[in-house]
């Protein structure tokens, strides 16, 4: 597995995404890592600003529980 790091932190969610891309899309790890980064960037560019932080935190593995709680609260306010 490729060592995936963002701001010095290991990234479990990105590793999981990369693993699934390797298994399901028949990509090698380098290609899958590039695709995962493109997906992360795409989501960051398309999500409302209020959701970007929680999603980024979930993908980078930083403050995942807090990010999930924040996202639930923000999504609840949308509906």
N, C-alpha and C positions, 0 to 999 in steps of 0.2 A: 504494500500500500504506500502511496505517496504521503509524505508528511505534509499535511495541510495546515497552514498557520495563517491566522489573521491577527495582527497586532500582538504577536507572540503567544497567542492562546491556541491550544489544540481545538479542533473544530469537529465535534462528534457528528453534528447534523450534516455538515458538508461531506464528511467521510462516508456517512450512510448514503447520501445522494450519489456520490461518486461510485460506491459499491453497486448501487442499483442500476446506474447507467452502464457500468461494465457488464453486469449480468443480463440486463433486459434490452439494452440497445447495442450490444456486441461492440462496445468501444474499448480501446485499451485505457489504462489508467490516466495517461497524459491527456488523451482526448476527453475523457470523462471529467477530469479536473477543469479543463477549459470550458466545457459545457456547463458545469456547475457554477463557475464564476459568471458566465454569461447570464444564466438564470437568476443568480443573485442580483446582478446589476439590473436586469430587466425588471425584476420585482421592485427593486429600490426606486427605479425611475417611474414606475406606473402606479405605485401605491400612494394614497394620500399621505401627506407628511406625518400626520398623527400616527399612522400605522408603520411607517418605515423603521423607526427605532425598535419597536417590539419584534418586527420580523427579522431585522438585522441581528438583533440579540439572539433570537432563536437559531438562526443559521450559524452564527459564530459561536454559539454555546455559552454566551455571556448572559448571566441573569435570566436563564430560560424561564423559571417559574414566575418571576416578576413580569417578564415580557408577555407570557401567556395571560396572566391576570389583567395586564394593561390592555392587551388586544381584545379580550373578552369585554371589558368595560367599554372600550371605544366602539366595538362592533354593536354592542347593545344599544348605544346611544344613536346609532345610525338608523335603527328600526323602531 
